[in-house]
């Protein structure tokens, strides 16, 4: 009986550690961040989406109001800095794993 009790306590401890780790990841994703990269259009017409590819190779699907996305799309080939929140993309069939909710953006440099 004593062995089962110790085993149960270890399982509970492992579960709690995993929950704390998951909460930390979600918290880190929820706070405002800045990313730098190039804007690219992904997909095929009529199902395209706007993304930003960082120098490390991570691709973010961009989420913002239509006017902001239209302005950002005009900056293809330009290095941009975006400020906002990273969230996990629920619809990853053709899109990237992460979504970036753009709050502000600025041009870093024109590399065309």
Secondary structure, DSSP 8 states (H G I E B T S, - for coil): -HHHHHHHHHHHHHHHHHHHHHHHHHHHHHSEEEEEEEEEEEEETTEEEEEEEETTS-EEEEE--HHHHHHHHTTTTEEEEEEEEEEE-S--SSS-SEEEEEEEEEEEEE--
